[in-house]
Amino acid sequence: MSSNPTPENEAFERLLTHLERNLDFESSYYNESYLDRRISARMRRRDVESYDAYLDLVRSDPEEPAALLDSLSINVTSFYRNPEAWEPIREVLREVTSGRGRTTVWSAPCSDGREPYSIAMLALDDDEVRTRRLDVLGTDINADVLERAREGVYHTTKTRDVAAELDPLDDAERYVDRDGDQFAVRDEVKDLVTFEQHDLIADEPKRDVDLVLCRNLLIYINAESKRAVVDTVLSSLRDGGYLVIGMTETLPRESRSTVETVDKRRRVYRLT
């Protein structure tokens, strides 16, 4: 959005203020262009043409606030998203689980659970990954999406083929029960994964994490928030721990001296 105080910009700011004060949504974390795209999509869906008219709708329709917050959440995900990135993740899993202590892998943010379940299934599917002492943690800021993650049930739609998403596994039927277009993650996989609510900017870092996957979040948030998120995940790693970000993302310049690059193209880093 332009910084000029046009009526349209002022209406947009009024809408964001309402989200912050009444719906507890931290709009300041995100790029305004991202927020505008998501809000405009809801406006088109509800056949509303102005920000002020949409704000009236958010205030008057008891179902619209939840729908808007769900739309604003960064929940675009799939099993084995960007399949090429999973080979170095496999190699890291083999390494970090080779010791005698417990291994913690953190998917942050985890959206609807497909990434942490992908980690768990990949570990179970690989004889060189020791799962006996493996703990996979999935966190997200959105409590509703975490409930869906805990259920672990996914559906094929016109735009999403869950069976195709699971192709990287040798035998997906070992880990997922299929009933037509419905796919339910089996208990063997769920037993490796824990979900909890966590704000990557406002909440404290985790401790002694061996591998963090923080993929496809940094492209949506502003520079200040990006630094805060990366500080959180790096502070959560044990010495020598690994960080994987999205293949189109970059680390803030201030963070680069604290890591060594393991795989530049696929964005794998190791804490030095």
Phi, psi and chi 1 to 4 in degrees:
 res  aa     phi    psi   chi1   chi2   chi3   chi4
   1 MET       -  144.8  -60.4  -69.8  -69.2      -
   2 SER   -70.6  150.6  169.0      -      -      -
   3 SER   -80.5   -9.3   59.0      -      -      -
   4 ASN   -66.1  137.4  -64.8  -31.7      -      -
   5 PRO   -79.6   63.4   29.7  -34.9      -      -
   6 THR   -78.1  159.9   65.5      -      -      -
   7 PRO   -55.8  -37.1  -28.4   36.4      -      -
   8 GLU   -66.5  -43.1 -178.1 -178.7   25.8      -
   9 ASN   -64.2  -39.9  -70.0  -14.5      -      -
  10 GLU   -65.2  -37.6  -69.5  173.7  -10.4      -
  11 ALA   -66.2  -39.3      -      -      -      -
  12 PHE   -62.5  -42.9 -176.4   71.5      -      -
  13 GLU   -65.3  -35.9  -69.2  -59.8  -35.4      -
  14 ARG   -63.1  -39.7  -77.2 -166.5  -69.3  -86.0
  15 LEU   -65.0  -44.4  176.6   57.3      -      -
  16 LEU   -64.1  -38.4  -65.7 -174.7      -      -
  17 THR   -61.4  -40.7  -61.8      -      -      -
  18 HIS   -62.7  -41.8  178.6   81.6      -      -
  19 LEU   -61.0  -40.7  -65.5 -179.7      -      -
  20 GLU   -71.6  -45.2  -67.7  172.9   -3.6      -
  21 ARG   -79.4  -35.5  -68.2  179.3  178.3  174.7
  22 ASN  -107.5  -24.4  -60.5   89.7      -      -
  23 LEU  -115.6    3.7  -56.5 -177.7      -      -
  24 ASP    57.0   41.3 -161.2   26.9      -      -
  25 PHE  -107.6  124.2  178.8   79.2      -      -
  26 GLU   -86.3   82.5  -68.0  -72.8   -8.5      -
  27 SER   -65.5  -23.2   63.7      -      -      -
  28 SER   -67.3  -15.6   59.9      -      -      -
  29 TYR   -71.6  -25.7  -67.1  172.1      -      -
  30 TYR  -104.9  156.9  -60.8   88.1      -      -
  31 ASN   -65.3  136.2  -67.9  -38.9      -      -
  32 GLU   -63.7  -32.1  -76.5 -161.2  -10.0      -
  33 SER   -64.1  -37.3   58.2      -      -      -
  34 TYR   -65.4  -47.2  164.7   76.4      -      -
  35 LEU   -60.2  -42.6  -65.9  174.7      -      -
  36 ASP   -63.2  -41.0 -169.8   29.5      -      -
  37 ARG   -62.1  -45.2  -72.1 -164.6  -55.9  -87.7
  38 ARG   -69.4  -42.0  -69.2  -63.7  179.9   98.4
  39 ILE   -66.7  -42.2  -69.3  170.4      -      -
  40 SER   -61.4  -35.2  -64.8      -      -      -
  41 ALA   -63.9  -41.1      -      -      -      -
  42 ARG   -66.1  -38.8  -73.8  -59.2  -52.4  170.3
  43 MET   -61.7  -43.1  -70.7  167.7   61.5      -
  44 ARG   -64.5  -40.3  -71.6 -167.5  -63.0  -88.0
  45 ARG   -63.9  -35.8 -175.5  162.2 -172.7  154.3
  46 ARG   -94.0    5.4  -63.2  -55.6  -54.4  -90.3
  47 ASP    58.5   48.0 -163.6   24.6      -      -
  48 VAL  -118.8  136.3  174.7      -      -      -
  49 GLU  -103.4  -19.1  -64.8 -175.7   -1.8      -
  50 SER  -125.2  156.2   72.4      -      -      -
  51 TYR   -63.2  -39.4  -64.2  120.6      -      -
  52 ASP   -64.9  -41.2  -83.2  -23.5      -      -
  53 ALA   -65.0  -37.2      -      -      -      -
  54 TYR   -70.2  -37.0 -176.3   63.5      -      -
  55 LEU   -60.7  -40.4  176.4   55.0      -      -
  56 ASP   -59.7  -40.4  -71.1  -19.8      -      -
  57 LEU   -65.7  -42.4  178.3   65.9      -      -
  58 VAL   -61.3  -37.1  170.0      -      -      -
  59 ARG   -74.0  -29.5  -73.5  169.9  167.9  160.7
  60 SER  -100.5  -26.5   61.9      -      -      -
  61 ASP   -98.1  113.4 -174.8  -24.6      -      -
  62 PRO   -65.3  -17.6   20.9  -30.7      -      -
  63 GLU   -93.1  -19.8  -63.8 -176.1   -0.8      -
  64 GLU   -69.5  -38.5 -172.7   57.5   25.6      -
  65 PRO   -55.8  -44.2  -28.6   37.6      -      -
  66 ALA   -65.7  -39.5      -      -      -      -
  67 ALA   -65.3  -39.0      -      -      -      -
  68 LEU   -67.1  -46.2  174.1   59.0      -      -
  69 LEU   -61.9  -37.5  -70.1  176.7      -      -
  70 ASP   -64.7  -38.5 -173.7   61.9      -      -
  71 SER   -66.6  -36.7  176.6      -      -      -
  72 LEU   -75.9  -22.0  -67.6  173.2      -      -
  73 SER   -66.3  142.1  -63.4      -      -      -
  74 ILE   -84.7   85.0  -58.6  170.3      -      -
  75 ASN  -121.2   25.0   51.8   18.8      -      -
  76 VAL   -77.8  116.4  178.1      -      -      -
  77 THR  -156.3  172.9 -173.2      -      -      -
  78 SER  -164.6  166.3   66.5      -      -      -
  79 PHE   -67.5  133.7  -71.3  108.5      -      -
  80 TYR    51.4   46.4  -59.5  103.8      -      -
  81 ARG   -59.4  136.1 -175.6  178.3 -178.2 -176.6
  82 ASN    54.3   71.3  -55.8  124.2      -      -
  83 PRO   -52.0  -32.9  -27.5   35.7      -      -
  84 GLU   -59.0  -31.6 -178.0 -175.7   -1.7      -
  85 ALA   -72.0  -14.4      -      -      -      -
  86 TRP   -83.0  -17.4  -74.9   85.9      -      -
  87 GLU   -66.1  -47.9  -87.0  -48.1  -55.1      -
  88 PRO   -65.5  -30.2   18.8  -30.5      -      -
  89 ILE   -63.4  -41.2  -67.2  171.6      -      -
  90 ARG   -58.8  -44.4 -179.1 -162.6  -61.4  -88.4
  91 GLU   -63.4  -40.5  -66.9  -62.1  -36.3      -
  92 VAL   -65.4  -42.2  171.7      -      -      -
  93 LEU   -58.9  -41.6  -77.3  173.3      -      -
  94 ARG   -60.2  -41.9  -71.1  171.7  174.2  172.7
  95 GLU   -69.6  -49.9  178.3 -174.2  -31.8      -
  96 VAL   -72.7  -19.4  -62.9      -      -      -
  97 THR   -93.9    2.7   61.3      -      -      -
  98 SER   -80.0  -13.9   63.4      -      -      -
  99 GLY   -82.5 -172.7      -      -      -      -
 100 ARG   -95.2  -18.8  -63.8 -169.5  176.5 -172.6
 101 GLY   -84.0 -177.9      -      -      -      -
 102 ARG   -76.5  150.7  -63.5 -154.1   69.1   83.3
 103 THR  -116.7  128.9  -61.4      -      -      -
 104 THR  -114.5  126.2  -59.9      -      -      -
 105 VAL  -117.2  130.8  179.7      -      -      -
 106 TRP  -117.9  122.3 -178.8   16.8      -      -
 107 SER  -100.0  110.5  168.8      -      -      -
 108 ALA  -141.0  113.4      -      -      -      -
 109 PRO   -82.9  155.0   31.6  -34.5      -      -
 110 CYS  -101.2   -7.9   70.4      -      -      -
 111 SER    51.6 -128.5 -171.6      -      -      -
 112 ASP   -86.7   14.7   67.6    4.5      -      -
 113 GLY    97.9   -6.8      -      -      -      -
 114 ARG   -67.2  -32.2  -89.2  178.9  -88.2 -158.2
 115 GLU   -69.2  -50.9 -177.3  172.4   84.3      -
 116 PRO   -61.6  -35.6   14.1  -26.8      -      -
 117 TYR   -66.9  -34.7  -72.5  138.8      -      -
 118 SER   -61.7  -42.2  -67.1      -      -      -
 119 ILE   -60.4  -48.2  -63.8  165.9      -      -
 120 ALA   -63.6  -42.6      -      -      -      -
 121 MET   -67.6  -39.4  -72.0 -172.5  -74.1      -
 122 LEU   -61.1  -42.2 -177.4   66.5      -      -
 123 ALA   -63.6  -44.7      -      -      -      -
 124 LEU   -67.2  -27.2  -69.6  164.9      -      -
 125 ASP   -84.6   -9.0 -153.2   49.1      -      -
 126 ASP  -116.9  117.8 -169.2  -43.2      -      -
 127 ASP   -64.7  -18.5  -69.3  -21.5      -      -
 128 GLU   -89.2   -3.7  -64.7 -175.4   47.8      -
 129 VAL  -101.1  123.4  177.8      -      -      -
 130 ARG   -89.4  112.4  -61.6  172.9   61.5 -176.7
 131 THR   -95.0   -7.4   59.2      -      -      -
 132 ARG   -60.6  -34.7 -174.4  174.5  179.1 -178.7
 133 ARG  -115.6   26.5  -64.5  178.8  179.1  -86.5
 134 LEU   -95.7  129.6  174.7   63.2      -      -
 135 ASP  -119.8  124.3  -61.5  -47.2      -      -
 136 VAL  -108.1  122.8 -179.3      -      -      -
 137 LEU  -109.0  127.9  172.7   64.0      -      -
 138 GLY  -114.0  126.0      -      -      -      -
 139 THR  -127.3  152.9   67.5      -      -      -
 140 ASP  -156.2  158.0 -158.2  -83.9      -      -
 141 ILE   -79.3  -19.1 -163.0  171.2      -      -
 142 ASN   -96.8  113.3 -173.3  -40.2      -      -
 143 ALA   -66.6  -36.4      -      -      -      -
 144 ASP   -65.9  -42.4  -67.6  -28.5      -      -
 145 VAL   -68.0  -29.7   80.1      -      -      -
 146 LEU   -67.1  -34.7  -73.5  171.3      -      -
 147 GLU   -62.8  -40.9  -76.3  -55.8  -51.8      -
 148 ARG   -65.1  -36.7  -63.5 -159.6  -64.8  -87.8
 149 ALA   -63.3  -43.8      -      -      -      -
 150 ARG   -63.5  -33.3  -68.2 -175.5 -178.5   99.0
 151 GLU   -65.6  -39.1  -69.3  172.4    4.1      -
 152 GLY    66.8   33.9      -      -      -      -
 153 VAL  -119.0  128.9  178.1      -      -      -
 154 TYR  -133.1  153.0  -54.2   93.9      -      -
 155 HIS  -127.5  139.4  -62.2   84.7      -      -
 156 THR   -73.7  135.5  -75.7      -      -      -
 157 THR  -128.4 -175.5   65.6      -      -      -
 158 LYS   -62.5  -28.6  -69.0 -179.3  179.4  178.9
 159 THR  -107.5   -1.9   58.4      -      -      -
 160 ARG  -142.1  119.3  173.8  159.5  -70.4  165.5
 161 ASP  -106.5   99.6 -175.0  -16.4      -      -
 162 VAL   -64.4  -38.1  176.0      -      -      -
 163 ALA   -59.6  -41.2      -      -      -      -
 164 ALA   -66.8  -35.8      -      -      -      -
 165 GLU   -60.8  -31.2  -68.2  177.9    6.6      -
 166 LEU   -88.4    3.6  -66.5  167.5      -      -
 167 ASP   -56.0  -33.3  -84.3  -13.3      -      -
 168 PRO   -61.0  -17.0  -27.7   37.2      -      -
 169 LEU   -82.8  144.0  -64.7  170.7      -      -
 170 ASP   -63.4  -40.0  -69.6  -25.2      -      -
 171 ASP  -146.9   86.4 -176.6    9.2      -      -
 172 ALA   -62.9  -26.1      -      -      -      -
 173 GLU   -66.7  -15.4  -68.1 -177.5    0.6      -
 174 ARG   -69.1  -23.9  -72.4  179.0   55.0 -166.8
 175 TYR  -118.6  -14.7  -48.1  111.7      -      -
 176 VAL  -136.0  129.8  177.6      -      -      -
 177 ASP   -89.0  125.1  -70.6  -40.1      -      -
 178 ARG  -106.6  134.0  180.0  173.0 -176.8  176.2
 179 ASP  -132.9   91.1 -177.7    6.0      -      -
 180 GLY    66.9 -119.5      -      -      -      -
 181 ASP   -92.4    5.7  -71.0  -23.5      -      -
 182 GLN  -103.7  136.3  176.6  176.6  -70.5      -
 183 PHE  -126.7  121.2  -63.2   76.3      -      -
 184 ALA  -115.8  125.2      -      -      -      -
 185 VAL   -68.1  133.6  176.3      -      -      -
 186 ARG   -76.4  159.6  -70.1 -171.2  173.3 -178.1
 187 ASP   -61.7  -33.0  -72.5  -15.6      -      -
 188 GLU   -57.4  -36.5  179.7 -173.0   14.4      -
 189 VAL   -77.3  -47.1  179.9      -      -      -
 190 LYS   -57.9  -32.6  -74.2 -174.4  170.5 -177.0
 191 ASP   -64.3  -20.5  -72.9  -15.1      -      -
 192 LEU   -87.4  -11.6  -66.5  179.4      -      -
 193 VAL  -116.8  135.6 -176.7      -      -      -
 194 THR  -122.8  141.2  -57.6      -      -      -
 195 PHE  -117.3  142.5  -66.2  100.6      -      -
 196 GLU  -154.0  156.2   64.8 -179.3   53.4      -
 197 GLN   -79.6  136.4 -167.2  169.9   10.5      -
 198 HIS  -158.1  135.9 -175.8  -90.4      -      -
 199 ASP  -101.9  115.1 -175.8  -33.0      -      -
 200 LEU   -66.8  -17.4  -77.8  164.2      -      -
 201 ILE   -99.0  -45.0  -64.3  173.8      -      -
 202 ALA   -90.9  -26.7      -      -      -      -
 203 ASP   -91.0  164.2  -69.6  -17.0      -      -
 204 GLU   -69.4  153.1  -67.8  -65.2  -45.3      -
 205 PRO   -63.4  162.4  -19.2   30.9      -      -
 206 LYS   -80.1 -177.6  -59.5  -61.2  178.6 -177.9
 207 ARG  -130.0  141.9  -63.3 -176.0   60.9 -174.7
 208 ASP    55.1   44.6  -64.3  -30.9      -      -
 209 VAL   -86.5  138.0  177.0      -      -      -
 210 ASP   -89.1  -31.8  -63.3  -84.8      -      -
 211 LEU  -149.8  128.4  166.0   62.9      -      -
 212 VAL  -115.8  129.4  178.2      -      -      -
 213 LEU  -104.1  111.4  -85.3   61.4      -      -
 214 CYS  -125.5   74.6 -174.1      -      -      -
 215 ARG  -106.9  137.7  -55.2 -168.0  -54.2  145.6
 216 ASN    62.3   35.8  -52.9  -56.2      -      -
 217 LEU  -112.8  -42.3  167.3   66.4      -      -
 218 LEU   -61.5  -26.5  -56.4 -179.4      -      -
 219 ILE   -71.4  -15.8   54.0  175.1      -      -
 220 TYR   -97.1  -15.4  -63.6  109.1      -      -
 221 ILE  -110.6  161.5   57.2 -179.4      -      -
 222 ASN   -75.4  170.7   61.1   41.2      -      -
 223 ALA   -61.5  -41.9      -      -      -      -
 224 GLU   -64.5  -44.2 -178.0  179.5   -5.0      -
 225 SER   -67.9  -35.4  -62.2      -      -      -
 226 LYS   -58.9  -45.2 -179.0  176.9  177.3  178.4
 227 ARG   -62.5  -40.1  -71.9 -165.5  -63.0  -88.4
 228 ALA   -64.6  -41.8      -      -      -      -
 229 VAL   -64.0  -47.5  166.5      -      -      -
 230 VAL   -64.5  -38.3  172.2      -      -      -
 231 ASP   -59.5  -41.9  -75.3  -13.0      -      -
 232 THR   -62.4  -48.9  -64.1      -      -      -
 233 VAL   -71.1  -37.2  -64.3      -      -      -
 234 LEU   -68.0  -36.0  -70.2  178.9      -      -
 235 SER   -69.3  -17.7  -62.6      -      -      -
 236 SER   -84.4  -17.5  -59.0      -      -      -
 237 LEU   -79.7  143.1  -71.1  171.2      -      -
 238 ARG   -74.9  165.0   67.1  170.1   73.4 -112.7
 239 ASP   -55.4  129.5  -70.7  -17.2      -      -
 240 GLY    82.1    4.1      -      -      -      -
 241 GLY   -71.3  164.6      -      -      -      -
 242 TYR  -113.0  148.0  -69.1   86.1      -      -
 243 LEU  -128.0  133.3  166.5   65.3      -      -
 244 VAL  -122.1  126.1 -178.1      -      -      -
 245 ILE  -114.1  177.6   61.7  174.8      -      -
 246 GLY   -67.1  152.0      -      -      -      -
 247 MET   -69.6  -14.0  -68.3  177.4   62.5      -
 248 THR  -104.2    8.8   60.9      -      -      -
 249 GLU  -105.5  162.5  -62.7  175.9  -44.3      -
 250 THR  -132.6  151.5   58.0      -      -      -
 251 LEU   -77.7  147.7  -69.2  176.5      -      -
 252 PRO   -57.9  146.4  -19.9   30.6      -      -
 253 ARG   -56.0  -37.6 -176.2  172.1  -71.4  103.7
 254 GLU   -65.8  -20.3  -60.0   86.5  -12.1      -
 255 SER   -93.7  -14.0  -54.6      -      -      -
 256 ARG   -69.5  -26.7  -64.6  173.3 -168.2  171.9
 257 SER   -73.8  -13.0   62.3      -      -      -
 258 THR   -92.9   -4.4   64.1      -      -      -
 259 VAL  -131.1  158.6  -62.2      -      -      -
 260 GLU  -110.8  146.4   62.3  178.1   -7.3      -
 261 THR   -83.1  123.1  -58.9      -      -      -
 262 VAL   -92.6  -43.0  175.8      -      -      -
 263 ASP  -143.5  101.4 -170.7  -39.8      -      -
 264 LYS   -63.9  -45.9 -178.3  176.8 -179.5 -179.8
 265 ARG   -68.6  -36.1 -173.1  164.4   59.2   86.6
 266 ARG  -101.8   11.4  -68.2  176.4  -71.6 -168.6
 267 ARG    60.1   53.5  -56.6  -62.8 -163.5  -91.0
 268 VAL  -110.8  129.1 -177.7      -      -      -
 269 TYR  -129.7  155.3  -56.7   92.8      -      -
 270 ARG  -126.2  132.4 -175.6  173.5 -178.0  -91.4
 271 LEU   -69.6  128.2 -172.3   66.7      -      -
 272 THR   -94.0      -   56.2      -      -      -
